[in-house]
Amino acid sequence: MQTKVFHLTDGENIQLLDVHDFYWSSPSITLAGIGVAKRITMPSLTNFDRQRDLFSKINLDHHNSEIPISHQDLCAFAAFDFDRTQPSEIIIPSLLIKKSPLGDTKLIYTGNEDRTKRELLQEITQNNRPTPYKPQSNLHIDSPIPPEVWRDEKIAAVKKYIQAGSVKKVVLARELVLTADSNFQVHDILKKLEGQNQSAMIFNIEGFLGASPELLIKRNGNTIMSHPLAGTAPKFEESNYDQESKQKLLDSTKDAYEHKVTIEWLLNELLPFCSFVDADPEPKIVSLQHVHHLGTEVTGQLSNPPCSILELVSALHPTPAVGGDPQTEALAIIKKVEGINRRHYAGPVGWVDANGDGEFAVGIRSAEVTANKAHLYAGVGLVEDSDPQLELEETEAKFKTMLNSFLPTTEM
């Protein structure tokens, strides 16, 4: 199997959001993929094989490439389950379009056939669906666990464990199931997500899609970066109310505790891989379309030889921001009480290249879309003094990111 690369000019402009099998967009890079050249099964993140070469038996075709090719051009997408014991796939697409922040765009082909640039562009054109956004006219929204049951029974059950002293924090999630008369158009949903969540990482891995505001880990050479979020407050249209909400978040003892636990845990987990790692001294407000979060930037330098991005993902998932504290006890309570299958929700989602570089977000503000059905998720961190009604309202605010991409604007 060979990989070769071509340069795309302005005249060969391609709408990357219309490339519908795989998609990733962040301030660092935009990637779009069609088809599958290779699927690599990982038994689990728990038993991650650090020595496995995901890109073995794929050769860089320097002779037939239009421009110089490197291992950075050989990329794969991945979305891991929240349950780190479940198997997952890392997928190398047949066609990859890679666009830098400066606009430089490459077309990368991986396969066994001798394909020309013209043939590849024709395939992309045939696969693209440049149709306008059309929200479903008949959409049924169901809560498998009714909101009042989740508020009154699920939260109460978790708080009993917290009050008993076995755990300090548990992240409890809710699920909405959307059913439409016709199949959802993923590329339409992505367009709306990207238009309304410009500071988020937009992704689609074969129907798991979303707009995550939280960077789990990024590796570029020996440099790593993370931007964990923990602590949430509602966002208001009226500026005075909104400023008051942000200040309450900064002053909140509950949210400060949640955030501190996450940052300290993250630094501790990264330290064995790094010669240097540090975090901002104080969290900052991260404002999104519907909520505010507390966020802290973490940076570091990897020790030599540097580990791959996938080793870091294996070490960092799940963080206390999506699981709880202590982790083992919190995850056991989630499994016992929550009553839903999170699937990929809150799991790592992103990309990796043959150098071991890449980016992974925490798969929040996300949905699992299959044909005419979508599963949406939102979670909250519960501690001893959590107010059940406020926690329910927080999930409603978080759901809006994805609901806005499925519903007509007039319904929100």
Protein Blocks (a to p, Z undefined) as FASTA:
>chain_A
ZZddddddfklcccfklpmkbccddfkbccddedjfbdcddfbfklccfkbcfkgoiacd
fklpmbdcdfklpccdddddfblmbccdddddfbdcdddfkopacdddddjbdcdfklmm
mmmmmmpccbccdddfbdcdddfbafklmmmmmmmmmmmmmmnopafbdcdddddddddf
bdcdfklmmmmmmmmmmmbccddeehiacddfbdfbdcehjbccddddeddddddfblkl
mmmmmmmmmmpmklmmmmmmmmmmmmmmmmmmpcbdcddfbdcddddfkbccdddddddd
dddddddfklmmmmmpccfklnoccfklmmmmmmmmnopafkjnopacddddfkopacdd
dfehiaddehjaccddddddddfklcfklmmmmmmmmmmmmmmmmpcfklZZ
